[in-house]
């Protein structure tokens, strides 16, 4: 009897339940790196409102892509085309607004429709061919990058950067929604609100809807999920659409914020988003993770990237630190996953 009681206490221990949450490692990591840079770079502006704004802005921009990528990874797939989707949709907005005189809102609608089509194509090809999603979406990424560069060069007579978006009709209202700032002195960019809204929506979707259960089921065992009636094809295509649409959202924010578009904008984001999701507790094998964890994974990135600058360290060390964080996160997630499995027995 005492053994049974002790096992029940172990399984219901609040601390143990907290430790097996997928986002726990990312929260602890974010706190740890913040404390480190607060000590190392606190006197150099890291703790000022400007410093806070800088790392929250970087984190929010990454979170906008990392959160849907996390959901897709929980569903058992990867999307390596999100970086090229940022460049392609951003350039659609820029070209239609500056070269053809469209209202910027009409350009945004066209870009969103294009993003939906990219997501549908990715999902359809993955399902129909049975090929690994990272291969399919890597091909999509190169197609988008090459086509965006080629078409932009033709339309703009050799340019790869298009300026003047702030001269487009409707820009002022778009700026208020996508590029305004909040807080005292208008220091905190509105993309922070977009990221928080996105993580709230994704968390509700995962934990409060049947679709969220389908995502976990599809990522855990797609065949078993299909056998019990889960619409696996629909779930995966919708997840691919979400990564493309959120990439378009980031493109809109950056276009309006910087008043220009670059064909190379977003390149490499796919890897940062995946790393942020992994740091946030999402397993590479699918079926486990959270949107909140992805947000804190993105926060770790933002703190490290801006903390290194405030500490006066050569920015080239940033990628080395990110690589170290990734390895530690994978090891921690493996351990947490083991604890979670033991707790369910």
LUMKESE-97926 format. One line per 4 residues: number of its first residue (from 1); their letters; for each residue x, y, z of C-alpha. Coordinates in steps of 0.2 Angstrom, whole numbers, always signed. Layout:
N
NUM	A	X:Y:Z ~ ...;
# end
This chain:
345
1	XXXX	+0:+0:+0 ~ +14:+12:+4 ~ +22:+9:-13 ~ +6:+13:-22;
5	XXXX	+3:+28:-11 ~ +21:+34:-15 ~ +19:+31:-34 ~ +2:+41:-34;
9	XXXX	+11:+56:-24 ~ +25:+55:-37 ~ +13:+56:-51 ~ +3:+70:-44;
13	XXXX	+18:+80:-37 ~ +15:+98:-44 ~ +34:+101:-46 ~ +35:+85:-57;
17	XXXX	+20:+91:-67 ~ +28:+107:-70 ~ +44:+99:-75 ~ +36:+89:-89;
21	XXXX	+28:+104:-97 ~ +36:+106:-114 ~ +39:+125:-111 ~ +47:+123:-94;
25	XXXX	+65:+122:-102 ~ +62:+137:-113 ~ +55:+148:-98 ~ +70:+143:-87;
29	XXXX	+82:+146:-102 ~ +74:+163:-105 ~ +76:+168:-87 ~ +94:+162:-86;
33	XXXX	+100:+171:-101 ~ +91:+187:-96 ~ +99:+186:-79 ~ +116:+183:-87;
37	XXXX	+115:+198:-99 ~ +107:+209:-85 ~ +123:+206:-75 ~ +135:+207:-90;
41	XXXX	+127:+221:-100 ~ +115:+230:-87 ~ +126:+245:-87 ~ +127:+246:-106;
45	XXXX	+108:+249:-109 ~ +102:+231:-109 ~ +90:+235:-94 ~ +84:+252:-101;
49	XXXX	+67:+253:-110 ~ +77:+254:-126 ~ +86:+238:-122 ~ +70:+229:-118;
53	XXXX	+61:+236:-133 ~ +75:+229:-144 ~ +75:+211:-138 ~ +56:+210:-137;
57	XXXX	+55:+217:-155 ~ +67:+204:-162 ~ +58:+190:-152 ~ +41:+195:-158;
61	XXXX	+46:+195:-176 ~ +53:+177:-174 ~ +39:+171:-163 ~ +27:+176:-177;
65	XXXX	+35:+162:-188 ~ +40:+150:-174 ~ +23:+148:-167 ~ +15:+141:-182;
69	XXXX	+31:+131:-186 ~ +29:+123:-169 ~ +11:+118:-172 ~ +17:+111:-189;
73	XXXX	+31:+101:-180 ~ +19:+95:-167 ~ +9:+88:-182 ~ +24:+79:-188;
77	XXXX	+30:+90:-202 ~ +43:+104:-206 ~ +42:+119:-218 ~ +58:+126:-225;
81	XXXX	+50:+138:-236 ~ +44:+151:-224 ~ +60:+162:-226 ~ +57:+163:-245;
85	XXXX	+38:+166:-242 ~ +43:+181:-232 ~ +53:+188:-247 ~ +40:+183:-260;
89	XXXX	+25:+190:-251 ~ +34:+206:-246 ~ +39:+209:-264 ~ +22:+206:-270;
93	XXXX	+16:+220:-259 ~ +30:+231:-264 ~ +29:+229:-283 ~ +10:+231:-283;
97	XXXX	+10:+246:-272 ~ +25:+255:-280 ~ +26:+249:-298 ~ +7:+248:-302;
101	XXXX	+0:+261:-290 ~ -11:+249:-280 ~ -19:+253:-263 ~ -8:+244:-251;
105	XXXX	-22:+235:-243 ~ -26:+227:-260 ~ -8:+222:-262 ~ -9:+214:-244;
109	XXXX	-24:+204:-249 ~ -16:+197:-265 ~ +0:+193:-254 ~ -11:+184:-242;
113	XXXX	-20:+174:-256 ~ -3:+169:-263 ~ +3:+163:-246 ~ -13:+152:-244;
117	XXXX	-9:+145:-261 ~ +9:+141:-256 ~ +4:+133:-240 ~ -9:+122:-249;
121	XXXX	+4:+117:-262 ~ +16:+112:-249 ~ +3:+102:-239 ~ -4:+94:-255;
125	XXXX	+13:+89:-262 ~ +18:+81:-245 ~ +2:+71:-244 ~ +1:+66:-262;
129	XXXX	+20:+61:-264 ~ +24:+54:-247 ~ +40:+63:-248 ~ +48:+71:-232;
133	XXXX	+41:+88:-229 ~ +58:+96:-227 ~ +63:+90:-245 ~ +47:+96:-253;
137	XXXX	+47:+113:-244 ~ +66:+115:-247 ~ +61:+114:-266 ~ +47:+126:-264;
141	XXXX	+59:+138:-255 ~ +72:+138:-269 ~ +58:+140:-282 ~ +50:+155:-273;
145	XXXX	+68:+163:-270 ~ +72:+161:-288 ~ +56:+167:-295 ~ +55:+182:-284;
149	XXXX	+72:+187:-288 ~ +69:+185:-307 ~ +52:+193:-308 ~ +58:+208:-297;
153	XXXX	+73:+211:-308 ~ +62:+211:-324 ~ +49:+223:-316 ~ +61:+235:-308;
157	XXXX	+75:+234:-321 ~ +88:+224:-311 ~ +84:+230:-293 ~ +82:+217:-279;
161	XXXX	+76:+230:-266 ~ +60:+240:-269 ~ +58:+257:-259 ~ +44:+269:-258;
165	XXXX	+30:+259:-250 ~ +26:+273:-239 ~ +20:+283:-254 ~ +7:+270:-258;
169	XXXX	-12:+274:-255 ~ -18:+267:-239 ~ -1:+267:-231 ~ -5:+277:-216;
173	XXXX	-19:+265:-210 ~ -8:+250:-213 ~ +6:+259:-203 ~ -6:+261:-188;
177	XXXX	-10:+242:-188 ~ +7:+234:-193 ~ +21:+246:-188 ~ +15:+258:-175;
181	XXXX	+23:+259:-157 ~ +16:+258:-140 ~ +21:+263:-122 ~ +29:+279:-116;
185	XXXX	+39:+287:-129 ~ +32:+275:-142 ~ +46:+263:-139 ~ +38:+246:-140;
189	XXXX	+33:+240:-158 ~ +16:+233:-161 ~ +23:+217:-168 ~ +24:+212:-149;
193	XXXX	+5:+213:-148 ~ +4:+203:-164 ~ +15:+189:-157 ~ +5:+189:-140;
197	XXXX	-11:+187:-150 ~ -4:+174:-160 ~ +2:+163:-146 ~ -15:+165:-137;
201	XXXX	-24:+159:-152 ~ -12:+145:-155 ~ -13:+139:-137 ~ -32:+140:-137;
205	XXXX	-32:+130:-153 ~ -20:+117:-146 ~ -28:+115:-129 ~ -46:+120:-131;
209	XXXX	-52:+113:-147 ~ -54:+96:-156 ~ -42:+102:-170 ~ -29:+104:-157;
213	XXXX	-31:+86:-152 ~ -30:+81:-170 ~ -13:+90:-172 ~ -6:+80:-157;
217	XXXX	-14:+64:-164 ~ -7:+67:-182 ~ +10:+70:-175 ~ +10:+56:-164;
221	XXXX	+4:+43:-176 ~ -4:+48:-192 ~ -10:+31:-197 ~ -18:+28:-180;
225	XXXX	-26:+45:-181 ~ -33:+42:-198 ~ -40:+25:-192 ~ -51:+34:-178;
229	XXXX	-57:+47:-190 ~ -45:+61:-189 ~ -45:+71:-206 ~ -26:+69:-207;
233	XXXX	-24:+77:-225 ~ -35:+92:-220 ~ -25:+95:-203 ~ -8:+95:-212;
237	XXXX	-13:+106:-226 ~ -21:+119:-214 ~ -5:+118:-204 ~ +6:+122:-219;
241	XXXX	-6:+136:-224 ~ -4:+143:-206 ~ +15:+144:-208 ~ +14:+153:-225;
245	XXXX	+1:+165:-219 ~ +11:+170:-204 ~ +26:+172:-214 ~ +16:+184:-225;
249	XXXX	+10:+193:-209 ~ +29:+195:-205 ~ +32:+202:-222 ~ +18:+214:-221;
253	XXXX	+25:+221:-204 ~ +43:+222:-211 ~ +37:+230:-227 ~ +27:+243:-218;
257	XXXX	+40:+246:-205 ~ +55:+249:-216 ~ +45:+255:-231 ~ +54:+243:-243;
261	XXXX	+55:+225:-248 ~ +70:+214:-252 ~ +70:+198:-261 ~ +82:+191:-248;
265	XXXX	+72:+196:-233 ~ +67:+181:-222 ~ +81:+170:-228 ~ +87:+159:-214;
269	XXXX	+72:+162:-204 ~ +66:+144:-207 ~ +80:+137:-197 ~ +79:+150:-183;
273	XXXX	+60:+146:-181 ~ +63:+128:-180 ~ +77:+130:-167 ~ +65:+142:-157;
277	XXXX	+52:+128:-157 ~ +64:+115:-152 ~ +71:+126:-138 ~ +53:+129:-133;
281	XXXX	+50:+110:-130 ~ +44:+104:-147 ~ +50:+87:-152 ~ +58:+84:-169;
285	XXXX	+48:+68:-170 ~ +31:+77:-168 ~ +16:+74:-156 ~ +23:+85:-142;
289	XXXX	+26:+103:-138 ~ +17:+120:-135 ~ +15:+137:-143 ~ +20:+145:-127;
293	XXXX	+36:+136:-127 ~ +39:+142:-145 ~ +36:+160:-139 ~ +49:+158:-125;
297	XXXX	+61:+150:-137 ~ +60:+165:-148 ~ +62:+176:-133 ~ +79:+167:-129;
301	XXXX	+84:+171:-147 ~ +80:+189:-145 ~ +88:+191:-128 ~ +104:+183:-134;
305	XXXX	+105:+192:-150 ~ +103:+209:-142 ~ +112:+205:-126 ~ +128:+201:-136;
309	XXXX	+127:+218:-144 ~ +124:+227:-128 ~ +138:+217:-120 ~ +150:+223:-134;
313	XXXX	+154:+206:-140 ~ +157:+203:-158 ~ +141:+198:-166 ~ +149:+184:-175;
317	XXXX	+148:+174:-158 ~ +129:+175:-159 ~ +127:+159:-170 ~ +139:+150:-159;
321	XXXX	+129:+153:-144 ~ +113:+149:-153 ~ +121:+132:-159 ~ +125:+129:-140;
325	XXXX	+108:+133:-135 ~ +100:+121:-148 ~ +111:+107:-142 ~ +107:+110:-124;
329	XXXX	+88:+111:-128 ~ +88:+95:-137 ~ +96:+86:-123 ~ +84:+94:-110;
333	XXXX	+69:+90:-121 ~ +74:+72:-122 ~ +76:+71:-103 ~ +59:+80:-101;
337	XXXX	+51:+69:-113 ~ +57:+54:-103 ~ +50:+61:-87 ~ +34:+64:-96;
341	XXXX	+33:+46:-102 ~ +37:+39:-85 ~ +24:+50:-77 ~ +10:+43:-88;
345	X	+14:+25:-84;
# end
